[in-house]
Amino acid sequence: MPLIKPHHRALHHLPLLSHSVNSQFSSLSSPPDTLLVDKAIAILKRHNPIHLNSLSSRFTPQSASYLLLRTQFDKPLALKFLNWARHHQFFNLQCKCLTLHILTRFKLFKTAQSIAVEVAVNSDDATGNLVFQCLKDSYQTCNSSSSVFDLMEKNLEPNMITYNVIIYGLCREGRMKEMTVVFEEMRCKGFVPDEVTYNTLVNGYCKVGDFHQALVLHAEMVRNGVSPNVVTYTSLINSMCKARNLHRAMEFFEQIHIRGLHPNERTYTTLIDGFSQQGFMDEAYRVLNEMTQSGFAPSIVTYNALINGHCLLGGMEDALGVIRDMVGKGVVPDVVSYTTIISGFCRNQDLDKAFGMKQEMVEKGVSPDVVTYSSLIQGLCEQRRLDEACDLFQEMWRVGLPPDKCTYTTLMNGYCVEGDINSALHLHDEMMNNGFFPDVVTYSVLINGLSKQARTREAKQLLMKLFYEESVPNDVTYDTLIENCRNVEFKSVVALMKGFCMKGLMNEADRVFESMLQRNHKPSEAAYNVIIHGHSRGGNLHKAFKLYKEMLHHEFVPHTVTVIALIKELFKEGMSEEVGEVIRYILKSCRLTDAEVAKALVEINYKEGNMDAVFNVLTDMAKDGLLPNTGKTAYARG
């Protein structure tokens, strides 16, 4: 029989659904006869499987399943048992599903396929629902490969339940494009999406951050008379909180009550976290009160959300108060609780209390994790206490806690701030040797550090590596890069271009700028300001003016320094028409009535050719904040 290759409908990690099969698998955690399984494994290791015949009458489906799980990573042992057991009566559907997962992991597709055919042909369940659910229930137990579901799908005709199982699995893994193909196929075959389908789809889109599509499907299911459940509403609330749209989150929360549903503990905690993340602590506590009145006790996750909210606002005493309150109610602070407090103290530059909290958590039997150490290292680096940060870095290794990518990057930035770029590069190499691939933040630290040292060639190489290294996601953009790096005081792309511009290397600066366009990444306002200013100083006024008009077309506001430099150089080159256009933009962009006198002075002196006076007035206007510097402009040229 030919090998069936996995295709686009292959399932990945499938959630456990309620079914009688679940009870069978739950029993595996306490197998009925461990001595039997131990004896069988010992025989398999030393003898031919035929020696198991004396034990066959004692084997049950649970014992056989337990033995399969015990040997699932030992290929010779598992195959010995399978060849002996597969034709015995105790080797039921549960055992065969486990076998399918194990054989698929070993890439023994032909053997797996023969069992799949046997299951499909001999199963009393003509629809295949039981088979799919059994495979699904055993999927996570075996940490299986998705290929196993393709084998069964070729031998069973999908129905509504099997389609929902497949869609559920794909959504859970975030494989939304593949899910869409299966969903459309389901509709083409005449199956109408039901409550399970819609709730699965909404949850899936929320998980991948496609909030718009989640809302579209939510509206569609309501129109079609299909009711969202509490899990779906909780997913929508969580999505709206992540999008910082608390008003919409509260609308969905109210819908739960309107539809006669009841929020669960996760619903309340999600909303509390959403309010806390944005500093609305009064609202967070109002939801907490409703939560307790509804009979739900706050969990450690709930308390940690409140702690984080207070820390983000700098309210460390309030955060410590939450710790005291939770301890008083019998909830023990965990590593997240302590680490959140430590990070808060570090942000407040109170490292003595941060290290005091670290000592306290150790005394309470809570071990610091990588995030704890990274927070302390960042706090030390921000205070220019690099030696102590390095000592803490070494302590991580001593206690058996290897640093992660964030820890390495934080310490690299500390070296770069001190101007020790060589140590930062050495740390980068160490990180790579330990199996951590640099991300946009790591590259940005090094690019910024190299640029400050005028090592533009190496900075350029790293920037190109950022765009073409396979380990970096394909959707990385300059804006993402800058956004991700906002907390470590650099904007690497702008810094790199600025470095080239300051050294007069405009060809190199242009190549960086053009690489954005070639990769369909929209340059930022800062990038335009740097490149226009660079070309103005470099004498390429035609290109500077072209970029200036392009910047206006994208509705960016040129910085006053950029505009004044451009006017000066345009005037020197006798480009009076272009000078007039730039000045007209400035006069039209002044939005404050207090600028009217200054605007009149600029206009009069410009008409009289007194450009020195124009520059003086513009400079004074910039100092007084009368010229636009950031944000979008209402004036844009086509």
C-alpha positions in Angstrom: 0.0 0.0 0.0 1.5 3.4 -1.0 2.7 5.9 1.6 0.1 8.6 2.3 2.0 11.9 2.6 0.8 14.5 5.1 -1.2 17.3 3.4 -2.7 20.6 4.3 -5.4 19.2 6.5 -3.0 17.5 8.9 -3.9 18.1 12.5 -1.6 19.4 15.2 -2.0 19.6 19.0 -5.7 18.8 19.5 -7.6 19.8 22.7 -9.1 17.2 24.9 -12.9 17.0 24.4 -15.3 15.3 26.7 -15.8 11.7 25.7 -15.8 8.2 27.1 -12.3 7.8 25.7 -11.0 10.4 28.1 -11.8 8.3 31.1 -9.8 5.5 29.6 -6.8 7.6 29.2 -7.1 9.2 32.6 -6.6 5.8 34.1 -3.1 5.5 32.6 -1.8 7.8 35.3 -2.5 5.0 37.8 -2.1 1.8 35.7 -3.8 -1.3 37.2 -0.8 -3.6 37.1 2.6 -1.9 37.1 4.4 -5.1 38.1 3.0 -6.8 35.0 4.3 -4.0 32.8 7.7 -4.0 34.4 8.0 -7.7 34.0 6.9 -7.5 30.3 9.5 -4.8 29.6 12.2 -6.8 31.3 11.3 -9.8 29.1 11.3 -7.7 25.9 14.8 -6.4 26.7 16.3 -9.9 27.1 14.2 -12.4 25.2 12.0 -13.0 22.1 8.5 -11.4 22.5 7.1 -15.0 22.3 8.0 -15.3 26.0 5.2 -12.8 26.7 2.6 -15.5 25.9 2.6 -16.6 29.5 1.4 -13.1 30.5 -1.2 -12.6 27.8 -4.2 -13.6 30.0 -3.2 -10.9 32.5 -3.0 -8.0 29.9 -5.8 -5.5 29.8 -6.2 -2.5 27.4 -5.0 -0.3 30.2 -1.8 -2.4 30.8 -1.0 -2.5 27.1 -1.5 1.2 26.7 0.7 1.9 29.7 3.4 -0.3 28.3 3.2 1.5 24.9 3.6 4.8 26.7 6.6 3.5 28.7 8.3 2.3 25.5 7.2 5.0 23.1 10.7 6.5 22.6 12.4 3.1 22.4 11.9 2.0 18.9 13.1 -1.7 19.1 11.2 -2.3 22.3 8.0 -0.7 21.1 8.1 -2.7 17.8 8.7 -5.9 19.7 5.7 -5.4 21.8 3.5 -4.2 18.9 4.3 -7.3 16.8 3.3 -9.5 19.6 0.3 -7.7 20.9 -1.5 -6.3 17.9 -3.6 -9.4 17.2 -4.5 -10.1 20.8 -8.1 -9.3 22.0 -6.9 -6.8 24.6 -5.3 -4.6 21.9 -8.3 -2.4 21.4 -9.0 0.9 19.7 -7.2 2.9 22.5 -4.0 0.8 22.0 -4.2 1.1 18.3 -4.5 4.9 18.4 -1.4 5.0 20.7 0.4 2.8 18.2 -0.5 5.0 15.3 1.1 8.0 17.1 4.2 6.1 18.0 4.7 4.6 14.5 4.2 8.0 12.9 6.9 9.5 15.2 9.2 6.7 14.1 8.3 7.6 10.4 7.1 4.0 9.9 4.3 5.2 7.7 3.5 1.9 5.9 3.1 0.0 9.1 1.0 2.9 10.6 -1.1 3.0 7.4 -1.9 -0.7 7.7 -3.1 -0.2 11.2 -5.1 2.8 10.2 -6.9 0.8 7.5 -7.5 -2.0 10.0 -9.0 0.6 12.4 -11.2 2.2 9.7 -12.5 -1.1 8.4 -13.1 -3.0 11.6 -14.4 -0.1 13.8 -18.0 -0.4 14.8 -18.2 3.4 14.6 -19.0 3.9 10.9 -18.8 7.7 11.1 -15.2 7.6 12.5 -16.1 10.1 15.3 -14.8 7.7 18.0 -11.6 7.1 16.1 -10.8 10.7 15.6 -11.6 11.6 19.2 -9.5 8.6 20.4 -6.6 9.8 18.3 -7.1 13.3 19.5 -7.2 12.3 23.2 -4.0 10.3 22.9 -2.3 13.0 20.8 -0.9 15.1 23.6 -0.1 12.1 25.7 2.3 10.9 23.0 3.5 14.3 21.9 2.6 13.0 18.4 3.1 14.1 14.8 0.2 15.6 12.8 0.7 13.0 10.1 -1.3 10.5 12.0 -4.5 12.4 11.2 -3.8 12.3 7.5 -3.6 8.5 7.6 -7.1 8.3 9.2 -8.6 11.0 7.1 -7.8 9.1 4.0 -9.7 6.1 5.3 -12.7 7.8 7.0 -15.3 10.0 5.3 -15.2 13.4 7.2 -18.5 14.5 8.8 -19.4 17.5 10.9 -17.6 16.2 14.0 -14.4 15.3 12.2 -14.4 18.6 10.4 -14.7 20.4 13.8 -11.9 18.3 15.2 -9.6 19.2 12.3 -10.6 22.9 12.5 -10.1 22.9 16.2 -6.6 21.4 15.9 -5.5 23.8 13.1 -6.8 26.9 15.1 -5.1 25.7 18.2 -1.8 25.7 16.3 -2.5 29.0 14.7 -2.5 27.5 11.2 -5.3 29.8 10.0 -4.6 29.6 6.3 -4.9 25.8 6.3 -7.9 26.1 8.6 -9.6 28.4 6.0 -9.2 25.7 3.3 -10.8 23.0 5.5 -13.6 25.4 6.5 -14.4 26.2 2.9 -14.3 22.5 2.0 -16.7 21.8 4.8 -19.1 24.4 3.5 -18.8 23.2 -0.1 -19.8 19.7 1.1 -23.0 21.2 2.5 -22.1 21.2 6.2 -23.4 24.3 8.1 -21.1 25.7 10.8 -22.5 25.1 14.2 -21.8 26.5 17.7 -18.6 24.4 18.0 -17.3 25.6 14.6 -17.9 29.3 15.2 -16.6 29.3 18.8 -13.5 27.5 17.6 -12.9 30.0 14.8 -13.4 33.1 17.0 -11.1 31.6 19.6 -8.5 30.7 16.9 -8.4 34.2 15.4 -8.2 35.8 18.8 -5.2 33.6 19.6 -3.3 34.7 16.5 -4.2 38.4 17.1 -6.5 38.8 14.1 -9.1 40.6 16.2 -10.8 42.0 13.1 -11.6 38.6 11.7 -12.6 37.4 15.1 -15.1 40.2 15.4 -16.4 39.5 11.8 -17.1 35.9 12.7 -18.7 36.8 16.0 -21.1 39.1 14.2 -21.8 36.3 11.6 -22.5 33.7 14.2 -24.9 36.0 16.0 -26.7 36.8 12.7 -27.0 33.1 12.1 -28.6 32.5 15.5 -25.6 30.7 16.9 -24.8 31.6 20.5 -21.2 32.4 21.6 -20.2 30.6 24.8 -18.4 32.0 27.8 -15.0 30.8 26.5 -15.6 32.7 23.3 -16.6 35.9 25.0 -13.5 35.5 27.3 -11.3 35.2 24.2 -12.9 38.3 22.7 -12.5 40.2 26.0 -8.9 39.2 26.2 -8.3 40.3 22.6 -9.9 43.7 23.2 -7.8 44.1 26.3 -4.6 43.4 24.3 -5.8 45.9 21.7 -6.2 48.4 24.6 -9.9 48.7 23.8 -11.4 48.4 27.2 -14.7 49.9 26.2 -15.3 47.1 23.7 -14.1 44.6 26.2 -16.7 45.8 28.7 -19.4 45.6 26.0 -18.6 41.9 25.5 -18.6 41.4 29.3 -22.1 42.9 29.5 -23.2 40.6 26.6 -22.3 37.6 28.8 -24.9 38.8 31.4 -27.4 39.8 28.7 -27.4 36.4 27.1 -27.9 34.7 30.5 -24.4 33.3 30.7 -22.1 33.5 33.7 -18.5 34.8 33.7 -16.0 32.3 35.0 -12.8 33.0 37.0 -10.8 33.4 33.8 -13.2 35.9 32.4 -13.0 38.1 35.5 -9.2 37.7 35.7 -8.8 38.6 32.1 -10.7 41.8 32.6 -8.9 42.7 35.8 -5.6 42.2 34.0 -6.8 44.4 31.1 -7.6 47.3 33.4 -4.4 46.8 35.5 -2.2 46.8 32.4 -3.5 50.3 31.5 -3.4 51.6 35.1 -7.1 51.7 35.7 -6.9 50.2 39.2 -10.3 51.4 40.5 -12.0 49.6 37.6 -9.9 46.5 38.2 -10.9 46.4 41.9 -14.6 46.9 40.9 -14.4 43.8 38.7 -12.6 42.0 41.5 -15.5 42.9 43.9 -18.0 41.5 41.4 -15.8 38.4 41.0 -15.8 37.7 44.7 -19.5 38.4 45.1 -20.2 35.9 42.3 -18.5 33.2 44.4 -15.0 33.1 42.8 -11.9 33.4 44.9 -9.1 35.4 43.3 -6.4 33.1 42.0 -2.6 33.7 42.0 -3.1 34.9 38.4 -5.6 37.5 39.6 -3.4 38.8 42.3 -0.4 38.9 40.0 -2.4 41.1 37.6 -3.1 43.5 40.4 0.5 43.5 41.5 1.6 44.3 38.0 -0.9 47.1 37.6 0.4 48.8 40.8 4.0 48.3 39.8 3.4 49.9 36.3 2.0 53.0 38.1 5.0 53.0 40.5 2.8 52.2 43.4 5.2 49.8 45.1 3.5 50.1 48.5 0.2 49.2 47.0 1.8 46.2 45.2 3.3 45.0 48.5 -0.2 45.5 50.1 -1.5 43.0 47.5 1.2 40.5 48.5 0.2 40.9 52.2 -3.5 40.5 51.3 -3.0 37.3 49.2 -0.9 35.8 51.9 -3.6 36.6 54.5 -6.1 34.7 52.3 -3.9 31.6 52.0 -2.6 32.3 48.5 1.2 31.8 48.3 3.1 34.3 46.1 4.9 32.6 43.3 7.9 33.5 41.2 5.8 35.8 39.0 4.6 37.7 42.1 8.1 38.3 43.4 9.6 39.0 40.0 6.9 41.6 39.2 7.7 43.4 42.4 11.4 43.2 41.7 11.0 44.6 38.2 8.9 47.5 39.7 11.6 48.4 42.2 14.2 48.2 39.3 12.1 50.6 37.2 11.9 53.0 40.2 15.7 52.8 40.5 15.4 51.3 44.0 17.8 48.4 43.6 18.3 47.9 47.4 14.6 46.9 47.8 14.8 44.9 44.6 17.6 42.8 45.9 15.9 42.6 49.3 12.9 41.1 47.6 15.1 38.6 45.9 16.5 37.6 49.2 13.0 37.3 50.7 11.7 35.0 47.9 14.7 32.7 48.3 14.1 32.5 52.1 10.4 31.7 51.3 11.5 28.8 49.1 10.7 30.5 45.8 13.6 30.2 43.3 14.3 33.2 41.1 13.9 32.5 37.4 15.6 33.9 34.3 13.1 36.9 34.2 14.0 37.7 37.8 17.7 37.8 37.1 17.2 39.7 33.8 15.2 42.4 35.6 18.0 42.8 38.2 20.7 42.9 35.5 18.8 45.5 33.5 18.4 47.6 36.7 22.1 47.4 37.4 23.0 48.3 33.8 20.6 51.3 33.8 22.6 52.6 36.8 25.9 51.9 35.0 26.8 49.2 37.6 28.1 46.9 34.9 30.5 44.9 37.1 27.7 43.9 39.4 25.5 43.0 36.5 28.3 40.7 35.2 28.6 39.1 38.7 24.8 38.4 38.7 25.1 37.0 35.2 27.8 34.6 36.4 25.6 33.7 39.5 22.9 32.5 37.1 25.4 29.9 35.7 26.5 28.9 39.2 22.9 28.2 40.4 22.2 26.2 37.2 20.0 28.8 35.5 21.3 29.5 32.0 20.7 33.0 30.8 18.2 33.4 27.9 18.2 35.7 24.9 16.7 38.6 26.9 19.4 38.3 29.6 22.2 38.2 27.0 20.7 41.2 25.1 20.3 43.2 28.3 24.0 42.7 29.2 25.1 43.4 25.6 23.3 46.8 25.8 25.0 47.5 29.1 28.4 46.9 27.4 27.4 49.1 24.5 26.3 52.0 26.7 29.8 51.8 28.3 31.4 51.8 24.9 32.7 48.3 25.2 31.4 47.0 21.9 34.0 44.2 21.8 32.7 42.6 25.0 29.2 43.0 23.6 30.2 41.2 20.4 31.9 38.5 22.4 28.7 38.0 24.4 26.8 37.8 21.1 29.0 34.9 20.0 28.6 33.2 23.4 24.8 33.5 23.0 25.0 31.9 19.6 27.2 29.1 20.8 24.6 28.4 23.5 21.9 28.0 21.0 20.1 31.3 21.1 19.6 33.1 17.8 19.6 36.9 17.9 16.3 38.8 17.4 15.6 42.3 16.3 16.3 43.7 19.7 19.7 41.9 19.9 20.7 43.2 16.5 19.5 46.7 17.4 21.7 46.8 20.5 24.8 45.9 18.5 24.0 48.1 15.5 23.5 51.1 17.8 26.7 50.3 19.7 28.7 49.9 16.5 27.2 53.1 15.1 28.2 55.1 18.2 31.8 53.8 17.7 31.7 54.8 14.0 32.1 51.2 13.0 29.5 51.6 10.3 30.7 48.8 8.1 30.1 46.2 10.8 26.8 47.9 11.7 25.7 47.7 8.1 26.6 44.0 8.0 24.5 43.3 11.0 21.6 45.3 9.6 21.7 43.3 6.4 21.9 40.1 8.5 18.8 41.2 10.3 16.9 41.3 7.1 18.3 38.1 5.5 19.1 35.8 8.4 16.8 32.8 8.3 16.3 32.9 12.1 14.7 36.4 11.9 11.0 36.4 11.1 10.1 37.4 7.6 7.7 40.1 8.8 10.3 42.1 10.7 10.0 45.8 9.7 12.0 48.8 10.7 9.0 50.2 12.6 8.8 46.9 14.5 12.5 47.1 15.2 12.2 50.6 16.5 9.1 49.8 18.5 10.7 46.7 20.1 13.8 48.7 21.0 12.0 51.7 22.6 13.0 50.7 26.1 16.7 50.5 25.5 17.3 54.1 24.3 18.1 53.5 20.6 16.6 53.3 17.2 19.1 51.3 15.3 18.0 51.9 11.7 17.9 55.7 12.2 21.1 55.5 14.2 22.8 53.7 11.4 21.6 56.1 8.7 22.5 59.0 10.9 26.0 57.6 11.3 26.4 57.3 7.6 25.1 60.9 7.0 27.4 62.4 9.6 30.4 60.8 7.9 29.1 62.0 4.5 28.5 58.4 3.3 25.3 59.2 1.6 25.4 56.3 -0.8 25.5 53.9 2.2 22.7 55.9 3.9 20.6 55.7 0.7 21.1 51.9 0.5 19.8 51.5 4.0 16.8 53.7 3.2 16.1 52.1 -0.1 16.3 48.6 1.4 13.2 49.6 3.4 11.3 50.4 0.2 12.6 47.3 -1.6 11.2 45.1 1.1 7.9 47.0 1.2 8.6 48.5 4.6 7.3 52.1 5.0 10.1 54.4 6.3 9.3 56.1 9.5 9.1 59.9 10.1 12.5 59.8 11.8 14.1 58.0 8.9 12.8 60.7 6.5 14.1 63.5 8.7 17.6 61.9 8.9 18.0 61.2 5.2 16.6 64.6 4.1 18.9 66.4 6.5 21.9 64.3 5.3 21.3 65.1 1.6 20.8 68.8 2.5 24.2 68.9 4.2 25.7 66.8 1.5 24.6 69.1 -1.3 22.2 66.8 -3.2 19.4 69.3 -2.9 17.3 67.8 -5.7 17.1 64.5 -3.9 16.6 66.2 -0.5 13.6 68.2 -1.9 12.2 65.1 -3.6 12.3 63.2 -0.3 10.8 66.2 1.4 7.8 66.1 -0.9 7.5 62.4 -0.6 7.5 62.8 3.2 4.6 65.3 3.0 2.8 62.9 0.7 2.9 60.3 3.4 1.5 62.9 5.8 4.6 63.0 8.0 5.6 66.3 9.6 9.2 67.3 8.9 11.2 68.3 12.0 12.0 72.0 12.1 15.7 71.3 12.1 15.3 69.4 8.9 13.2 72.1 7.3 15.5 75.0 8.3 18.6 73.0 7.0 16.7 72.3 3.7 15.7 76.0 3.3 19.3 77.2 3.9 20.8 74.8 1.3 18.1 75.4 -1.2 18.7 79.2 -0.9 22.4 78.8 -1.3 21.8 76.9 -4.6 19.5 79.5 -5.8 16.5 77.2 -5.9 14.1 80.0 -5.1 10.9 78.2 -6.3 11.6 75.3 -4.0 12.5 77.7 -1.1 9.1 79.3 -1.6 7.3 76.0 -1.5 8.9 74.9 1.7 8.2 78.3 3.4 4.6 78.2 2.2 4.3 74.8 3.9 5.7 76.2 7.1 3.3 79.1 7.2 0.4 76.9 6.4 1.4 74.4 9.1 1.6 76.8 11.9 -1.5 76.1 13.9 -1.1 78.5 16.9 -2.5 82.0 16.7 0.5 83.2 18.7 2.6 82.5 15.7 0.8 85.0 13.4 3.3 87.8 14.1 6.2 85.5 13.4 4.6 84.2 10.3 4.2 87.7 9.0 7.9 88.4 9.7 8.9 85.3 7.8 6.7 86.2 4.8 7.9 89.9 4.7 11.6 89.1 5.0 11.3 86.2 2.4 9.6 88.5 -0.1 12.4 91.1 0.4 15.1 88.5 0.0 16.4 88.9 3.6 17.0 85.2 4.2 19.2 85.7 7.3 16.2 87.3 9.0 14.0 84.4 7.8 16.3 81.9 9.4 16.5 83.8 12.6 12.7 84.0 12.9 12.2 80.3 12.0 14.8 79.4 14.7 13.0 81.4 17.3 9.7 79.9 16.3 11.1 76.4 16.7 12.5 77.3 20.2 9.1 78.6 21.2 7.3 75.5 20.0 5.4 77.3 17.3 6.4 74.9 14.5 5.1 71.3 14.0 7.6 68.6 14.9 5.8 65.3 15.3 2.6 63.5 14.3 0.5 63.8 11.1 0.1 67.0 9.2 -3.2 68.2 7.8 -1.3 69.5 4.8 0.0 66.9 2.3 1.0 67.3 -1.2 0.1 64.7 -3.8 
